[in-house]
């Protein structure tokens, strides 16, 4: 029985965090993370691309063994990734257009009453 890749990666991430927090008295974890932020960001980006490419390849039953299959996979993945970025833009635009300063003074929330 094969273990899914997401389970292995999740286990490794949890193991790394356990080791880091167990060694907290010997290493200043937050300053270490700050000093190595680029590498954490790069690893997170690679994990995102790995999971998203796996998801897209399973949904579309892509073939990576031929040149045409790679071209098709690249086109579908870039289209999918473009839709993700477009949706993030729409959500951000919607959030920006909201009136976050409009306070309803008739609300039952006691922290809003003056």
KASULKA-V751834 format. One record per residue. D_FIRST is the distance of its C-alpha to the first C-alpha in Angstrom with 1 decimal. Layout:
BEGIN
D_FIRST / D_FIRST
END
This chain:
BEGIN
0.0 / 3.8 / 6.6 / 9.5 / 12.5 / 14.9 / 13.3 / 13.6 / 17.0 / 18.2 / 17.4 / 19.3 / 22.1 / 22.5 / 22.5 / 25.2 / 27.3 / 27.1 / 28.3 / 31.0 / 32.4 / 32.4 / 34.4 / 36.7 / 39.8 / 39.4 / 38.5 / 39.9 / 36.7 / 38.4 / 40.7 / 37.8 / 35.9 / 39.2 / 39.8 / 36.4 / 36.1 / 35.8 / 32.7 / 31.1 / 32.2 / 30.8 / 27.4 / 27.4 / 28.5 / 25.8 / 23.1 / 24.9 / 25.0 / 21.4 / 20.3 / 23.1 / 22.5 / 18.8 / 20.2 / 23.0 / 21.0 / 18.6 / 21.8 / 23.8 / 21.2 / 22.8 / 22.8 / 23.1 / 23.9 / 27.5 / 30.5 / 31.1 / 27.6 / 28.0 / 31.4 / 30.1 / 27.2 / 29.9 / 32.3 / 29.9 / 28.5 / 32.1 / 33.3 / 30.6 / 31.5 / 35.1 / 34.7 / 33.0 / 36.0 / 38.4 / 37.1 / 37.4 / 40.9 / 41.8 / 40.5 / 42.4 / 45.5 / 45.4 / 45.1 / 48.0 / 50.2 / 49.9 / 52.9 / 51.4 / 54.9 / 56.1 / 56.4 / 57.2 / 59.7 / 59.6 / 56.1 / 55.4 / 53.6 / 56.1 / 55.1 / 56.4 / 59.8 / 62.6
END
